Amino acid sequence: MDACDHPYAIRMLANRFSVVPAQTANGKPFFLMNLPYYLGTRIPEYAGYLVSSHSLPG
C-alpha cells in the first residue's frame, strides 16, 4: 500500500463484507474492503463502490 497512488485495498476472506479504515506500518492511511469469497466474481462492482463512497479527507 505504501507504493500505491490510491488509498484502497481489497481482501478476500471467509467472513462478512466490511470496509474499515486502516494504516500501514509506515503510517499511510487507506480503506480496506473485506469481501467474502462468494462475492469474488463481483470485484469490479464492489471496487467501484469502494472508490465512489470512501475518500480520505484533504
N, C-alpha and C positions, 0 to 999 in steps of 0.2 A: 504494500500500500504506500510506503514512503516514496517509491519511484513513480507512482501513478499521478496523472494530472487531474484526477477527479476523486471525489470523496465517497465512492460506492464500492461495496463488496457483496457478493452473493455466496452463501454457504449452503450446500445441500446436506440435509441430515434427516434422520428418522425422528422428527419432533414436530412441533406445530409452527405455523407461519408466524414470523415476527420481524420487526425492524427495530434495531437497537442502536443507539449511539455508542461508538467505540473509539479507542485511541491506540495508535501504535506505540511500541516501546520508545520510539523517538518523539512521541507527543503529537503526531499528526492525527487530527480528528477525522472520523469517517462514519458512515452509516453501514451497518452490517445487516443484510437481509438474510434471515434464516428461512429456507424454503424446503418444505418436505419433499422427499423423493418423488412422491406421486405427482407433484407439480413440475417435474423436470422438463416435460415437453412444452411447458408454458413460460420458460425463462424469458423469452423476448417481451412478452406482455408484462410480466412482473418487473423486469428491469425498467421498462418504460414507466410503470407506476412508481418505482423507487425514485427515479430521476425527477419525475414531474411533481412528486409530493414531498420530497425531503431535500432541503438545502441548508448549507451552513450559513450562519449569519455573516454579513460582511460582504 
